[in-house]
Amino acid sequence: MGQVTIYLDEQTEKQARASARADGVSLSKWVAGRIDRRARSEWPAAVTALAGAWTDLPSAERIRRPGARDIARERL
């Protein structure tokens, strides 16, 4: 397992320590969890479960086909 040194201002460190304590984990585990959630490259399960939920949504092929009609735009 790698080690990383980070520098935090005093207020940020206090907030991080308090949050870790509230979650019942070490500061290291809390920071690692936050990084993991933010650095993830896949969508959360709740988002992927929505795939196909909008039955009236046109397919990508239909949207991209040449000559497809666009919706009326509001004048700015």
Phi, psi and omega in degrees: 000134181281159175242141180228138175257130177235154179244125181237146172290164187302316182295317180296319178298316179300316180296317181296315179297318179296319179294318178297316179298316179297326179277352179073029180231166177290160178300318180300314180293323180295313179297315179300320179295319178296317179296317180301316180295322183279329186267359181298144180256356178253159180283148175298153182304323180297328180281313181295333178294341180280351181304126180083003183291333180262098184291336181269002179285125180292153179290162178299321180298318180294319180294322186272350185294144181299142177080006179297139181286135178267162177280158178294138181259148176281138177285138178264000000 
